[in-house]
Amino acid sequence: MNARIGADVGGTFTDIVIERADASLHSTKVLTTHDAPERGILDGISQVAAEAGVDLSEVKQVIHGTTLATNALIERRGARTALVTTAGFRDVIETRTESRFEQYDIDIVLPTPLIERKDRFTVTERLNARGETLVPFDEAEAQSVIATIAAGGYESVAVGFLHSYRNPVNEERFRTMLRAELADVAVSISSEVSPQMREYERFNTVCANAYVQPLMASYLVRLRDELAERGATAPLYLIHSGGGLMSVESAAAFPVRLVESGPAGGAIFAADLAHRYGRDRVLSYDMGGTTAKISLIEDFTPQTAKTFEVDRSARFKKGSGMPISIPVIDMIEIGAGGGSIASVDSLGQIRIGPRSAGSEPGPAAYDLGGTEATVTDANIVLGRLHPDTFGAPGIQLSPERADDAIHTAIAVPLAMDTHAGAIGIAEVVDENMANAARVHAVENGRDLAGYTLIAFGGGGPLHASRLLDKLGLDELIVPPDAGVGSAVGFLRAPFAYEAVRSFYTTTEEFDVDGANTVLDELAAEAMAFVREGTDAELVVERQVAMRYKGQGWEIPVRLSDAPFDGMAAELLAAEFTKAYQGFFGRAIDDLTIEAVSWSVRVASVTTPPVPVELQDGREPAPATRRDGRHVYDSVIDDWITATVVDRSELAELAVVSGPAIIVESQTTTIIGVHHVAAIQPDGSLRVTRRAS
């Protein structure tokens, strides 16, 4: 009894994990069924439940993360959506912030707005930044807009009025009028979805929510009902982008919070491992079939942000994507997965991604209809993957197909042999991921020296030792169940919700009552969401975003649990000064300090992991039970014979010296010629460089 299920739907594979009451894990990978994602989940759950001897009626929780919302935004497969906004602000989501992500490109092409101009409508109304009425709400004009929406056949409506984060009265009024006329049309209002200042980001976020809401609501209800039909009547929870659990009802109302939900599970998995191993500075590296995700874990906690971008048109270029202003685990994500497609550009350079072969038709080597060369095909040609040890159910790798794809796509255009083409693909994708890690660290003001790399996902362990070298790190950990790490992370996530709202005040004229009221209301909002799923003990974290007057962006400042009093302004100024010095090295004297946005995160208290002391190995691993494999080693730029070892046969503190390939059912770990791996007490692999 009391089994729990984690289900992670990715672009290529759907990962299913069942955790039994005795804490044992059983897992599988199945190809994602894009036409009906729930089918892959249900098939995977049935398969793992049978293997684990678990009756679905015994399951107490099903926790799900999905890229469905993200993919719908990227591929523009959402509902027919209208945007209703304040008169004069119809084009905010198109004019953006007027900044250019490529400053000197005179031919720059800005991202296309999610809602076309013909689908954007305005209503005469206007509030000022204090939420006071400047122009009254025009009900007759609003009624006319509703009639136009009805005639247009829209499925969903996004409402974003100016300064509604301060006073939502006009948005709520329009929603009431709309529902009275069009009860079947979904409605999202920005004062609930993202009550934060900066109208471009807020309008874009409510548009994204409205755009995917009908799709996600239908999918989630369908999944819940089909799980119940198969006997799994346990509550279904969703992992949101901030790394907590939320109910189906909340997820259906605010599906934009599910953007990046799968990757958030991976960061939670890495943070749990960091706590377990006592590593307070960790680089989390999650490589799947479609993308690679990299995030920083400090003090056993993932870095977080209040906004992020989806679908960047220019890699690493801030401003080239679709901004979403919701709490999120901060990470960098690039098109560098096993299924990422390799090609040659007009300059004769090998490019990887962002297009992916996904699960349909998949890499050429899957022999499911794919013909384009991918990273997986390159790894097969280089000997790192092999049909005998690939381990994905239902897939029999074809080295011949992989060879043909790389020959056609890379070798012929560049006048080289197929092996050289595969080496080029592997080196380019590894450098792309290493560069992403460097960029992410720099953007967060961090130096990666001394960090531990934790690798997981189906492709992470395959590329991690090369990433270790490129980044100059000294320690790599490949945990047990690495191939399904994000799904395991779902089972480690707390019930949590972060409520955010903009409320402007300064330390010179600090609004004590206003700040206390906002924090109390945010705490009540977050508490209500969390209590939908648990009655466990809760922890409350409060934060405010602050800046010097004249600055465009803020930094986070942690707040104590105590309400503000007469000394609040002085204490808050001191905390901001300390935080500012930590970010930038020095504070600025004699400038007004502004508090802009406030947030309260409420989370259930989770049980700390059992500590594991990482050790050097003592005993050489037993002789291989498989034949050696001819494999390419990037460091020595040569082909060598690598020992092939089954991970399940390695005893505690066994040592595997490179070159070696450690195989298991859902991933493969490459140990370079100058690396050594030691099996830890919990079964993880600790990879370090040889002493000589």
Secondary structure, 3 states (H helix, E strand, C coil): CCEEEEEEECCCEEEEEEECCCCCEEEEEEECCCCCHHHHHHHHHHHHHHHHCCCHHHEEEEEEEECHHHHHHHHCCCCCEEEEEECCCCCHHHHCCCCCCCCCCCCCCCCCCCCCHHHEEEECCEECCCCCEEECCCHHHHHHHHHHHHHHCCCEEEEECCCCCCCCHHHHHHHHHHHHHCCCCEEEEHHHHCCCCCHHHHHHHHHHHHHHHHHHHHHHHHHHHHHHHCCCCCCEEEECCCCCEEEHHHHHHCHHHHCCHHHHHHHHHHHHHHHHHCCCEEEEEEECCCCEEEEEEECCEECEECCEEECCCCCCCCCCCEEECCCEECCEEECCCCCEEEEECCCCCEEEEEEECCCCCCCHHHCCCCCCCEHHHHHHHCCCCCCCCCCCCCCCCCHHHHHHHHHHHHHHHHCCCHHHHHHHHHHHHHHHHHHHHHHHHHHCCCCCCCCEEEEECCCHHHHHHHHHHHHCCCEEEECCCHHHHHHHHHCCCCEEEEEEEEEEEECCCCCHHHHHHHHHHHHHHHHHHHHCCCCCCEEEEEEEEEEECCCCCCEEEEECCCCCCCCHHHHHHHHHHHHHHHHHCCCCCCCCEEEEEEEEEEEECCCCCCCCCCCCCCEECCCCCCCCEEEEECCCCEEEEEEEEEHHHCCCCEEEECCEEEECCCCEEEECCCEEEEECCCCCEEEEECCC
